[in-house]
């Protein structure tokens, strides 16, 4: 009798009832001006779905022109450059008088958004009202992302992260700092200062902790110095390595590649993960000794999640996992 096929890492290492964290791209690129929205979609079509595009119908829309902007967003959603279905929309705040009209326009597009981003939520009750409105408009199947940028949202961040419709929470740095009415200095909105001010750092940590506790994706805030690539890289590395964020905003096309690279595992990390997981699979996921370090299913899970992140950050023109690894563990037929 032939030996049974070895279990796929996800089958062997994770409880089948465990809620999987959404496998979102590590970069969320925001754009609201028509020319830049079109350019962003074209860039995504070229690079592949290693980043999401969020079409901005809040700050990107001119005052009084929200509905016209929503029609443009709907047109772009349905256009040929939305090749991978990874285009979301930031709608208006729930209390805005045009919230329902913009929502209806976006949901009437010939192609559905990948997600809706809800800005300026003031707490869990307002999220509940947003969900009711979205469902009533026919969007009950669309995942929701939300910005934590008010005192109320931060106070109830655990409840926001626990909501079953929420897929990701983002930190809204600029509005959060402004909400302190000048008590937090302007420097805290910069690439360096945002990691130094205690209140800003506390907010980032609470968002990340709540997301990880509830199996959601924490998304780090903007770096406004979009021409300072060094500052952006340092911020992205701190967000990923120190603060446990697994996704980050981009506000300029030049920021996309540095963010993807900062959140991607190194080649050495990928090689080590492959070695350990192959050795573990060979002994049916029993403990192993690798380079005089003990590993068991707890560390195997960590290395598997690293490989999943490597797969998500492999651009069409960038580094890829080895072909045999992709065929063995990431081919469509091998995914449980």
C-alpha positions as CSV (number, residue, x, y, z in Angstrom):
1,X,0.0,0.0,0.0
2,X,1.5,3.4,-1.0
3,X,2.3,5.8,1.8
4,X,-0.2,8.6,2.3
5,X,0.6,11.9,0.8
6,X,2.1,14.3,3.3
7,X,-0.3,16.9,4.8
8,X,-0.2,20.4,3.4
9,X,1.3,22.8,6.0
10,X,-2.0,24.6,6.4
11,X,-3.8,21.3,7.1
12,X,-1.2,20.1,9.5
13,X,-0.5,23.3,11.4
14,X,-3.8,25.1,11.8
15,X,-7.1,24.1,13.4
16,X,-9.7,23.6,10.7
17,X,-12.1,25.8,12.7
18,X,-9.6,28.6,13.1
19,X,-10.6,31.7,11.3
20,X,-8.0,32.5,8.7
21,X,-6.6,36.1,8.6
22,X,-7.6,37.7,5.3
23,X,-4.7,37.3,2.8
24,X,-4.5,41.0,1.8
25,X,-1.7,42.6,-0.2
26,X,0.8,44.3,2.0
27,X,0.4,47.7,0.3
28,X,-2.8,49.7,0.1
29,X,-2.4,52.5,-2.4
30,X,-4.7,55.5,-2.2
31,X,-5.6,57.8,-5.1
32,X,-8.4,60.3,-5.7
33,X,-7.5,62.5,-8.6
34,X,-8.6,61.0,-11.9
35,X,-5.2,61.0,-13.7
36,X,-3.6,59.4,-10.6
37,X,-6.4,56.9,-10.2
38,X,-6.0,55.7,-13.8
39,X,-2.2,55.6,-13.4
40,X,-2.5,53.6,-10.2
41,X,-4.7,51.0,-11.9
42,X,-2.3,50.7,-14.9
43,X,0.6,50.2,-12.5
44,X,-1.3,47.4,-10.7
45,X,-2.0,45.8,-14.0
46,X,1.7,45.8,-14.7
47,X,3.1,44.8,-11.3
48,X,0.4,42.3,-10.4
49,X,-1.8,42.2,-7.3
50,X,1.0,42.8,-4.8
51,X,-0.8,46.0,-3.8
52,X,-4.4,47.1,-3.6
53,X,-5.7,50.3,-5.1
54,X,-8.2,52.3,-3.1
55,X,-10.1,54.8,-5.1
56,X,-10.8,57.7,-2.7
57,X,-14.4,59.1,-2.8
58,X,-13.8,61.0,0.5
59,X,-10.8,63.3,0.4
60,X,-10.3,62.7,-3.3
61,X,-13.7,64.2,-4.2
62,X,-14.2,67.9,-4.6
63,X,-16.6,69.5,-2.1
64,X,-20.1,69.3,-3.6
65,X,-18.9,66.9,-6.3
66,X,-19.1,63.7,-4.4
67,X,-21.7,62.1,-6.6
68,X,-20.0,63.0,-9.8
69,X,-16.8,61.5,-8.3
70,X,-18.6,58.4,-7.4
71,X,-19.7,57.9,-11.0
72,X,-16.0,58.2,-12.1
73,X,-15.1,55.6,-9.4
74,X,-17.8,53.3,-10.6
75,X,-16.5,53.7,-14.2
76,X,-12.9,52.8,-13.1
77,X,-14.1,49.8,-11.1
78,X,-15.7,48.4,-14.3
79,X,-12.8,49.3,-16.5
80,X,-10.2,47.0,-18.1
81,X,-7.4,48.1,-15.8
82,X,-9.2,46.5,-12.8
83,X,-7.6,43.3,-13.9
84,X,-7.3,41.5,-10.6
85,X,-10.4,42.6,-8.7
86,X,-8.2,44.2,-6.0
87,X,-9.7,47.7,-6.1
88,X,-11.5,49.1,-3.2
89,X,-13.3,52.4,-2.5
90,X,-13.1,54.8,0.4
91,X,-16.7,56.2,0.8
92,X,-17.9,59.2,2.8
93,X,-18.2,59.2,6.6
94,X,-21.5,57.7,7.7
95,X,-23.0,61.0,9.0
96,X,-22.3,62.8,5.7
97,X,-25.6,63.7,3.9
98,X,-24.3,62.1,0.6
99,X,-23.1,58.9,2.2
100,X,-26.1,56.9,1.0
101,X,-26.0,58.4,-2.5
102,X,-22.3,57.7,-3.0
103,X,-22.7,54.2,-1.6
104,X,-25.6,53.4,-4.1
105,X,-23.5,54.8,-7.0
106,X,-20.5,52.7,-6.2
107,X,-22.5,49.5,-5.6
108,X,-24.2,50.0,-8.9
109,X,-20.9,49.7,-10.8
110,X,-20.7,46.8,-13.2
111,X,-17.9,45.4,-11.1
112,X,-18.0,45.3,-7.3
113,X,-15.3,46.9,-5.2
114,X,-13.0,44.5,-3.4
115,X,-13.8,46.3,-0.1
116,X,-15.3,49.5,1.2
117,X,-13.2,51.7,3.5
118,X,-15.2,53.5,6.2
119,X,-13.5,56.7,7.3
120,X,-13.9,58.6,10.6
121,X,-15.9,56.1,12.5
122,X,-16.7,57.3,16.0
123,X,-17.2,53.8,17.5
124,X,-18.9,50.4,17.2
125,X,-22.4,51.9,17.0
126,X,-21.6,53.9,14.0
127,X,-20.0,50.9,12.3
128,X,-23.3,49.0,13.0
129,X,-25.2,51.8,11.2
130,X,-22.8,51.7,8.3
131,X,-23.2,47.9,7.9
132,X,-27.0,48.3,7.9
133,X,-26.9,50.9,5.2
134,X,-24.4,48.9,3.1
135,X,-26.5,45.7,3.4
136,X,-29.7,47.6,2.5
137,X,-27.9,48.9,-0.6
138,X,-27.0,45.4,-1.7
139,X,-23.5,45.2,-0.4
140,X,-23.8,42.5,2.2
141,X,-21.1,40.4,0.4
142,X,-18.5,43.2,0.4
143,X,-15.7,43.1,3.1
144,X,-15.3,46.3,5.1
145,X,-12.2,48.2,6.2
146,X,-12.3,51.0,8.7
147,X,-10.1,53.9,9.7
148,X,-9.3,54.4,13.4
149,X,-8.7,58.1,13.5
150,X,-11.1,59.4,16.2
151,X,-11.0,59.1,20.0
152,X,-14.2,57.1,19.9
153,X,-12.9,54.6,17.4
154,X,-9.7,54.1,19.4
155,X,-11.6,53.6,22.6
156,X,-13.7,50.9,21.0
157,X,-11.0,49.4,18.7
158,X,-11.4,45.9,20.1
159,X,-15.1,45.9,19.2
160,X,-14.4,47.3,15.8
161,X,-11.8,44.5,15.1
162,X,-14.2,41.9,16.4
163,X,-17.0,42.8,14.0
164,X,-17.5,39.9,11.5
165,X,-17.7,42.2,8.5
166,X,-14.4,44.0,9.3
167,X,-11.4,42.7,7.3
168,X,-8.8,45.3,8.2
169,X,-8.3,48.4,10.4
170,X,-6.1,51.3,9.4
171,X,-4.6,54.0,11.5
172,X,-5.5,57.5,10.4
173,X,-2.5,59.4,11.5
174,X,-3.3,62.9,10.3
175,X,-6.9,63.1,11.6
176,X,-5.9,61.4,14.9
177,X,-3.2,64.0,15.6
178,X,-5.6,66.8,14.6
179,X,-8.2,65.5,16.9
180,X,-5.9,66.5,19.8
181,X,-6.5,70.2,19.0
182,X,-2.8,71.1,18.8
183,X,-1.7,69.2,21.9
184,X,0.3,66.8,19.8
185,X,3.0,68.6,17.8
186,X,3.0,68.7,14.1
187,X,6.2,66.7,14.0
188,X,4.2,63.6,15.1
189,X,2.7,63.6,11.6
190,X,6.1,63.1,10.1
191,X,7.9,59.9,9.1
192,X,10.1,59.9,12.2
193,X,7.9,61.8,14.8
194,X,5.0,59.4,14.4
195,X,7.1,56.7,16.0
196,X,8.2,58.8,18.9
197,X,5.1,60.6,20.3
198,X,3.7,58.4,23.1
199,X,0.0,59.0,22.3
200,X,0.5,58.2,18.6
201,X,2.6,55.1,19.4
202,X,0.0,53.9,21.9
203,X,-2.8,54.2,19.2
204,X,-0.7,52.2,16.7
205,X,0.0,49.5,19.2
206,X,-3.7,49.2,20.3
207,X,-4.8,48.9,16.7
208,X,-2.3,46.2,15.9
209,X,-3.0,44.2,19.1
210,X,-6.8,44.3,18.5
211,X,-6.4,43.2,14.9
212,X,-4.2,40.3,15.8
213,X,-6.5,39.2,18.6
214,X,-9.4,39.1,16.3
215,X,-7.7,37.7,13.1
216,X,-7.9,40.9,11.2
217,X,-5.2,42.9,9.2
218,X,-3.7,46.0,10.8
219,X,-2.8,48.6,8.2
220,X,-0.2,51.2,9.0
221,X,-0.6,54.9,8.2
222,X,0.8,57.2,5.6
223,X,4.3,58.8,5.2
224,X,3.6,62.2,3.7
225,X,7.2,62.8,2.7
226,X,6.6,60.9,-0.5
227,X,9.9,61.9,-2.1
228,X,12.0,60.8,0.8
229,X,12.5,57.1,0.0
230,X,14.9,56.5,2.9
231,X,12.4,57.8,5.4
232,X,9.6,55.8,3.9
233,X,11.7,52.6,4.0
234,X,12.6,53.2,7.7
235,X,8.9,53.8,8.6
236,X,7.7,50.7,6.7
237,X,10.4,48.6,8.4
238,X,9.5,49.9,11.8
239,X,5.8,49.3,11.1
240,X,6.4,45.7,10.0
241,X,9.2,44.6,12.3
242,X,8.5,46.5,15.6
243,X,4.8,47.3,15.6
244,X,3.5,44.0,14.0
245,X,1.6,45.7,11.1
246,X,1.1,43.5,8.0
247,X,-0.1,46.2,5.6
248,X,0.7,49.9,4.9
249,X,-0.8,52.8,3.0
250,X,0.9,54.4,0.0
251,X,-0.1,57.8,-1.3
252,X,2.2,58.1,-4.2
253,X,3.2,55.5,-6.8
254,X,6.9,55.9,-5.9
255,X,6.0,54.5,-2.4
256,X,4.6,51.2,-3.6
257,X,7.7,49.2,-4.3
258,X,9.6,50.3,-1.1
259,X,6.6,49.3,1.0
260,X,6.2,45.9,-0.7
261,X,10.0,45.3,-0.3
262,X,10.0,46.4,3.4
263,X,7.1,44.0,4.2
264,X,8.6,41.1,2.2
265,X,10.7,38.5,3.9
266,X,14.4,38.4,3.0
267,X,15.8,35.7,0.8
268,X,17.6,34.2,3.8
269,X,14.4,34.1,5.8
270,X,12.6,32.4,2.9
271,X,15.4,29.8,2.5
272,X,15.4,29.0,6.2
273,X,11.6,28.6,6.2
274,X,11.7,26.2,3.3
275,X,14.4,24.1,4.9
276,X,12.6,23.9,8.2
277,X,9.2,23.2,6.7
278,X,10.5,20.5,4.4
279,X,12.3,18.8,7.2
280,X,9.2,19.0,9.4
281,X,6.9,17.6,6.7
282,X,9.3,14.7,6.2
283,X,8.7,13.6,9.8
284,X,4.9,14.2,9.7
285,X,5.3,17.5,11.5
286,X,6.9,16.1,14.7
287,X,9.6,18.2,16.4
288,X,12.9,18.6,14.7
289,X,16.4,19.9,15.4
290,X,17.6,22.4,12.8
291,X,21.1,23.9,13.1
292,X,21.0,23.1,16.8
293,X,17.6,24.8,17.4
294,X,14.5,22.9,18.4
295,X,11.4,23.5,16.3
296,X,7.8,22.2,16.6
297,X,4.4,23.1,15.3
298,X,4.4,26.5,17.0
299,X,7.5,27.6,15.0
300,X,6.4,25.8,12.0
301,X,3.3,28.0,11.9
302,X,5.5,31.1,12.0
303,X,7.6,29.9,9.1
304,X,4.6,28.9,7.1
305,X,3.0,32.4,7.5
306,X,6.3,33.9,6.4
307,X,6.1,31.9,3.2
308,X,2.6,33.0,2.6
309,X,3.8,36.6,3.0
310,X,6.6,35.9,0.5
311,X,4.0,34.6,-1.9
312,X,1.8,37.8,-1.5
313,X,4.8,40.1,-2.0
314,X,6.1,38.5,-5.2
315,X,5.6,41.1,-7.9
316,X,5.4,40.1,-11.5
317,X,8.8,41.6,-12.1
318,X,10.3,40.9,-8.7
319,X,11.6,38.0,-6.6
320,X,9.5,34.8,-6.6
321,X,9.4,31.7,-4.4
322,X,11.3,28.8,-6.0
323,X,9.2,27.2,-8.7
324,X,9.2,23.8,-6.9
325,X,7.9,25.4,-3.7
326,X,5.1,27.2,-5.5
327,X,4.1,24.0,-7.2
328,X,4.3,22.0,-4.0
329,X,2.5,24.3,-1.6
330,X,0.9,27.2,-3.5
331,X,-0.6,25.5,-6.6
332,X,-4.3,25.9,-6.6
333,X,-4.8,22.2,-6.2
334,X,-2.6,22.0,-3.1
335,X,-4.4,24.8,-1.2
336,X,-6.8,23.3,1.3
